Amino acid sequence: MINIKLNNMAIQVEKGTTILEAARANGVNIPTLCHLDMASIKMVNKVGTCRVCMVEVEGRLDLMPACAVEVYEGMVIHTNTTRAIKARRTMVELFLSNHPKDCLVCERNKNCELQTLAADLNIRENRYDGKMINHPKDTSSQSLIRDAEKCVLCRRCETMCNQVQSVGVYSAVQRGIKSVVSTAFDNPMTETSCTYCGQCVSVCPTGALTQVNHTSEVWDAINDPDKVVVVQTAPAIRVALGEEFGMPIGTVVTGKMVSGLRRIGFDHVYDTVFGADLCIMEEATELIDRIKNGGRLPMLTSCCPAWVKFIEHQFPELLDVPSTCRSPHQMFGVIAKTYLAKKLGVDPAKMVVVSIMPCLAKKFEAAREELSHDSNLDVDYVLTTRELAAMYREAGINFTQLPDEDFDKVMGESSGAGVIFGTTGGVIEAAVRTAASWLGGKPLENVEFQQLRGVEGIREATIKVGDLDLKIGIANGLGNARTLLENIRDGKSQYHAIEIMACPGGCISGGGQPFYGNDRAVIAKRAEGLYSVDRNKKVRVSHENEEIKALYAEFLGEPGGKIAHDLLHTSYTKRPIM
């Protein structure tokens, strides 16, 4: 332990502690902008570039950045001197002098750290007329927008993309007033290896990185009398949406979400969990076939479009490893425009399918050419949790006062197994529940596999299924996925199946969720919300979903059969590293 003085308080802290950490541990707030500490994914961005956290240290002539300087024995620190406060104000004022003044229409209005800092520091005028940078806005992708004019060089996106996700798209380039975080050669996002996981958007403190917003197109479809608009909601939405309206983290708001969607004007409201159950029917069938008939092992789950694009760029030689199953919302989309359209008596050409997803990569996925049927996209629009919350507000809906309502029928029944798709380990646990039942030839006495749960970046477990020791690997975060994929490539993998999710913690902390969802406590509460829904479900395994049974009996035939394979499976594309 080290003895220091902080604002005249004698305290002890561990060796290696930064001034910022010491202050926060003792109830002293030091404002920051570039700093970001996400212990749950072992990410710390403390590059000290913004200089907003400056403090005075006795014996030093210069002010010190609290986030990047470690304490030492006998250190005397003052965080609230006039000099320190003025320095912080000046730094924020300089940021504002080189920042667009379009706060009222910015995607991050009322949720911008620079805006909050200016308010907290009581900045009420622009004292500096700095030279404004001029960078074109990159709107090339279907998932995210890069507006470099709003970049404050915090480099959080660079740390997330390079160190955590290992994708390597972002880097600080140029010098002086021209400095900016950009892509190689300032290429548009569509000419990079970006997976559109959206984690850079999650950590960006300003509007420099935002999602592509499709709410206007969805409103147009809802108000078009010639369109029948069908909406589906992913499992992770129900445990995060409430946060947008001040409800406790992890609150399950399924019923309110459903009734609110009807009030917005959607014609039919369904649960993507139905698609998750359908995905398990196909994925479990594929896994058993590979195990029994000497197929390619390990089989990797293919529900996450960001990690699928990651393997297409980074490991194209392994494209025979992922399951060929489409993701649940894409399965739902194609079944909606075939089976459901016939049930409802609707012309598929007039049906618009909208997916509410926690993910930005789903926007890219929905536009993939191979995920279409009869020349029509299976999913027309993807909205994030944040976009849906904005629609409720725009419609004047008091979300917390909404009644609870159920999903529509025909494709509205779902199992607990499908619900836990939203958290890391959930997809493979759902698959194991069905695969173990089928391989063992009898229903499971206990459907919960605790050994598959957790938040560690890489986990493994062995499940006893009859005479088979089913070896499972799990990774969340693309950096961890890289480790597992390298082991497969090098012949070191002994797994039968591996689940990969691009976002740390899984879909519950996806790039489209309420901001700062990578905090360990937030991840745990959202995950527990999903597990509580699973525990309270009457049906907890996908293959016992009666509406899934009816779908196969009336339309698809058998799992893995010709019709099912044509509609519910896909292929992958080799892409260069850019």
N, C-alpha and C positions, 0 to 999 in steps of 0.2 A: 504493500500500500504506500501511496505517496501523499504527503501533507502539503496542501496548498491553501491559499486564501482566495475566496471568490466573493467580490463585493463585501469585503470585510468579514466574511464568514469563514471560520477555520473548518476545513473539511478534509476527508480522506477519500482518495479514489485509487483504483487499480492502475498499475503501471501500464502505459500504452493507451490510456484514455485521452481523447481529444478534449480541448476546452469546451467545445459544443456539447459533447456527451456529459462532461462533468456538470455543466450548467443545467442541462435538461434533467439530469438525475437529482438535482437539488432545487428544482422548482424555478429556475431562472430561464426565461425565454430569450433566445438570441435569434433574430430573424434570419432566414436563409432563402436562397433561390436555387442555386445549382445543387446543393446537397440533397441526397436522397439515400436513406438507409432502409433497405428491405431485408431484414434478417431472415425472413422465411425462404428467400431464394439466394441468400448470401451475396446480395448485391449492395455495394456501397459506392455511391458516387460522391467523392469528396475531392474534386479536382481544384477547388478553391478559385474558380474563374470569376464568379460574380462579385466577390468582395463585399457582399452585403452583411456578412457576419463578423465584421471587424470589431475587435476589442482592444483595450489597452492592457499592456503587461508592464509592470514596473521594471525598470532597468533596460527597456527596449525603446528606441526612439520611434520606430515605425509601429503602426497598428498591425495587429496579427489576425489572420483569418481563423476564426474559432474552429471551423470544420476540419482544417488540415494540420493544425498544430497540436502536438501532444503536450500534456502537462509534465512538469518536472518538479522535483523536490524543492519546496520553498517558493514556488511560483506564486506571484500576487497578481490577480486578474481583476480588472474593472470592466464590466460590460455596459454600464449605463452612464458613462461620463458624457459631457457635452461633446467632446471631441469624437467619441465613438458614434454617438447618435447622429451628429452632423455628417460624418463620413458615410453612414448608411443611407441617409437621406440623399446625399449627393450622388451616390452610386445609382440609386433607384431613379433619381431625376435624369441621370445620364441615359439609363435604359429607356426611359419614357421619351427622351428627346429623339431617339432613333427607332421609335416604335409607331406603327400606324395608329391613328386616332379613331378607329372604327369599333370601339368597344361595344356600342349599342347593338351592332349587328354581327358581332363576332360569335363564333360557335362556343367559345369559352366564357362569354359574358356571365358574370356572377359566379364563375367557377374557375377563375384565373388567378394563379399565384402572384403574378406581377401586379394585377389589379388590387388584390388583397393587401400586398405589401405597401402599395402607394397609400391605401386607405389607413392602414395601421400606423404608418409613419406620418400621417396627417399632411400629406402632400396635396396641396390645393391649387397649384399653378405650375406651369412649365417655364422654368427659369432659363432653360438652355434651348437654343434653336440649333440643334445639331444637324449635320448633313445626313439626310435619310438614305439608307441603303435601297437599292432597287434590284430586286430579284423577281423573275417571273414565277407565278404560282404554278405548281405541278398538279394538274388534275387528270393525269393520264390513266390512273388506275381506277378500277371499280370499287376499291375499298377505302383508300385513304388519300387525303390531300396534304401536300407539303407546301407551306407558305413561309419561305425563308425570310421574308421581311419581318416576321414576328419571332424569329429565332433570337434567343438571348444568350446563345453559346454556353448553356449550362452543361451540355454534352451528356445529359441523362439518356437520350435516345441512343447515342453512340455506345455508352456503357451497356445498356440493355441489349442492343442488337449484337454487339461484338462479344461481350464477356458472358452474358447470360444465355442468349439465344444462338450464339456462334454463327450468325448469318453473315455479318460483316458488310452491311450495306452502307452504313454511315461513317463519315470521318470529317473532322474539322479541316477546312481547306482555306487557302489564301491568308492574307495578313492585314492588320490594321482595320480600317473601316470596311474592307471587303470580306473580312473573316465571316465564315458561316459554316454550319454543319450541313454537309451535302452528300450526295452519292458520288461515285467515281466518275470523273469527267462531267459532273453535274448532269448526268443522264436522267431522263424521266424514270419514275418508279417501274414502269413496264419494261424497261431495259436493264433491270437489275435482278438479283437473285432474291428479292424481297418475297417473303412468304405471306405477307399481309396478316400476320398474327395479331397486329395491333398493339403489341406491348410497348412500342415506342410512343404511340398515342396515349397510352395509359400513364406514362411517366412524364410526358411533356408538360411543363408548367404553364404554357401559354397556348395560343392558337396556331403555333407553327406547324403542328401535326394534328389533324382532325379527321374524322370519318367522312366519307361521302354520304351525303344526306339524301334519302329517297322519300322523305315524308310527303313532299309535294306530289310526286307521281302516284303515291298510294291514295292521297286525298282525291286526286283526279279520278282514279279508278273507282273509289267508293261512291263518288257522285255521278258516275256514268251509268245511266239507267240500262244500258245495253250490256253491262258487265255484272258478273256474279263473283264477288270477292270473298275468297276463302282465306282464313288466317290460321296459322299454326304457331304454337309457342313452345320453345325449347325448355327442357327441365330446369336449367339454371336461372331462367328469368324469374320464376316464382319465388326464389329466395333472395333476390337482389332488387327487384323493382320497387319494393316498399321503401328502400333506403332513399329513393328519389323524392319521397313524400314525408320524410322525417320519421319513418317507422324503424324500430330496432333492427340491427343487422341480423340477417338470417330469418326474418319473419316470413312465413309461408303465406303468400297472398294470392293463391291460385284462383279462388272464387271471385275475389274483387277484380282481378285481372280479366277474367272471362266476362263478367258483367260489364266492365268498362269497355271492352272490345266491341260488345254489342251496341253500347251507347255511342261509340265512335261511328258505327255504321257498317261494320263487317257483316256480310250476309250469313256466314257460317264460321263457327269458332271451334277449332280442334286442337288436340294436344300432339305435339311432335313425339311424345312418349309412345304413341301408337306406332310411329315410324321406327322408334328405337326397338320396340318389341319385334317388329317385322325384320329389322336389321339383325337382331339376335337369331331369329329363325334361319336366316341365310348364312350368317357368320358361323354359328355353331355347326351347321351342316357342312360348311366348307372346311372347318377345322377338323371335324371327325373324319371327313373324307381324306384329308391330307395325312392324318395320323394313321389311318387304317390302310391306305393304299400307297404309302411311300411318297407322298407329295412333298413339296418344298416346305421345310420347317426352318426356323419358326415362322408361324403366320403372324403378321402384324395387323392390328386393327386399323381400319381405314376411315373412321368417322370424322377425324380432324383434318379439314382441308389445308390448314397451314402446314402441318407436318407432311402431308402428302406432297405439297409443292416443294417442301424442303428436300425430300428424298428424290424428287424429280430433278432438282438442280445438283444436289450434293452427292447423291449415291445412285446415279442412273443404272448402274450395273446390278442394283438390288431391286429393280421394279417388279420382279416376280415374287417378292417376299410379302408385300401387303395383300390383305384380303381384297378381292375384287368387288366387295360389297360397296354400294353407294352409302353415303352418310344418311342418317335417319330422315332429315328434312327433305333430302332429294328423293328418297324412297317415297315419302309421303306425297311429294309433289307429283310424281308420275302416277301413283295410284289415284290421287285426287282427280287427275285429268283423264283417267280411264274408268276405273271401277266406280269411284264416287260420282263422277259426272253422269254415268249411266243410271246410278241409283237415284240421283236427284233430278234426272231428266233435263240436264243442262248440256248445251253444246260446249265441248271442251275449248273451242276457239274463243268462247265468250267468258271462260273461267279465268280469273286472275288469282294466283296463289301467292300469298305474302307470308314470309317466314319471319318470326320475331326471334332473333338469335343473340347470344352474348358475345358474338364473334364478328370481327371485320372480314376475316378470310371467307366467311360464308357468302359475302357479296361477290367476291371473285369466283367462288365455286359455282354459284348459281348461273354465272355467265359462261361457264365452260361449254364448248360446243358438244362434247360427248354426253352432257347431261341434258339432253333434249329428247323429245319424242314427237314424231310426225312433224318435224320442223318447228316445233314450239318448245320454248324453254319449259322445263318442269316446274321451276320456281321463278316467278316473274320479278319479285322484289324481296330484298332482305332488309329488315329494320333491326337496329340494335335496341338494347334495353333503354338506352338514353333517348333514342329517337321515339320509342313508344311513350316514354314518360312525357316528352315534349308534346306529343299528340293529345294526351289526356289533358294537359294544361291548356293547349290551344282550343280544345273543345269545351273548356270550362267545367271539366268533370272533377268533383271533389273525391279524389281516389279513396281516402281513408273512410269516407262515409258510404262507399258502395256496398250493396248487398253481395252475398256470395251466391254464385250460380255455377252450374255444371257445364262441361263441354257438350257439344252436340253429339248425337249418337251416329251409328253406322261405323265411324272410325274414331270414336271418342273414348272407348274403353282402353285402359292401359294398366300395366303391371308395375309393381314396385321396382322390379329389375330395370325397367326402362327409365324410371325416374332418376336412379343413381348414375345415369350416364353423365350427369353434369359435373361430377367430381372425379379427380384422378383416382384410378383404380376401379371406377364404377362400370365402365364398359366391359372390362375383362371379367369382373365379378358377375355381371349379368350373363355374359356368355358362358362362364363356368357353371352357373346355376342350371342352364339348359343342357349344356354338353355333358355335365356330370350325371344329370337325370337320364339322358338318352344312353350314355355309355354304360351306366350302372343298371339300366333296365327298370328303374323304379323311382318314385318320387323321393326327393331329398327330405331327410328329417329336419335338417337345419340348413336354411338357404343363405345364411349370413357367413361370409368368409372374411373374418376379421384380419387374417394375415395378408389380405390384398389391400387393406386400407392404410391410410397414412398420408403424410405430406412430403416425405423425403423425395429428393429428386430422382433417385433410382431405387427400386425395391424389387425383391424377388420372393417367390413362395413356391412351395410344392404341395399340390392338392392330391390326396389319395382318391383315385376313382377306380374301384375294382382292383384289378391287378396293375393298373397304370399309375405311375407317379407323374402327374401332369405338372410340368415345370413352367412357371409363369414369370415373366419379367414386366416391369412397369416403369415408365419414364414420364416425367412431366417437365416441360421446358426443353427447348430444342438443343441446348448444349448437352443435356443429359441424353437426349435422343441420339445425338452424334456418337456418344460413347457406346451405346448399345449397337448402333448400326456398324460402327467400326469393328466391334467384336463379331458381328454376323459376317461381315466381309472377310475378316481374318480367320474365320472358322473356329472362333473361341466360344460361340454361343451354344448352350445346351438346352435352350428353352424350346417348348412346344409352341407357345404363343406369347406375344408381347403387346401390351397396350402403350401407345404413345399419344400424349396430348401436348400441343405446342405451348400452351399457356401454363405457367407455374401454378399448381393447384388445380388445374383442369379448367373446364368451361366456366366454372363459377367465378373465375378471375379473368375472363376473356377481355379482349380489347374493346368490346362494346358495352361492358358493364359499368355501373357507377364507378367513378374514379377512385384510385388508391386501393383497389381490391386485392393487391398482392400482400397486404399486411397479414401476418400469420393468424391473428385473432379473427380477422374478417373471413379468411378462407375457412377456418375451423367452424365458425358459426353458420356460414352458408352451407357447408358440407353437412353439418348436423341437421339443418333444415331439410335437406334432401333425404337423409337417412330416416328422419322422423316420418316423412311422407311414405317411404318404403315400408316402414314397420307397421303403419296403419292401413296399408292396402290389403284388401281381401285376397287378391291375386298377386303373388310375388315372383312368379317366374313367367317369362315371356310366352312360352309354349302353351300356357293354360289360359291365355287371353282369348275369350270366346269370339270376339270380333276378328281376331287374327285367324282363328280356326275357320270362321265363315269366309274370310277373304280367300284362303287357300281352297276351300271346298267349292266356292262359287266361281272363282276367277283364275287363280294362279296355278292350281294343281298342287304339286308337291314342292317342298323347299328344295331349291337347287335345280328344279325342273326347267324345261325349255322356256316357258313363259316367264317364270320368275327370273331366270338368268338374263333374258332379253331386257326386262324392265328394271331389274333391281341391281344389276351389276354394271361395272364400268371398266375402263382401261386407263392407263397412265401414259404420260408423255415425257420423253427424255428432254431435259432443258439444260442449256449451258450455264456455267457459273459466270455471272456478270457483275 
